[in-house]
Amino acid sequence: MRPLLGEGLSHIIVAAYSDYISSEARITVPPFAAASRENLAEPG
């Protein structure tokens, strides 16, 4: 998505599954889904 900022996109909303799953959840998720959201510093 980063290459598109300023080239047609002005804003991006970022969310990650790990933002919403509780550590008390009794389900197993794959590592890519449990990974923390990447911090983005670019405007938009």
Beta strands, then each sheet from edge to edge (+ up, - down):
end
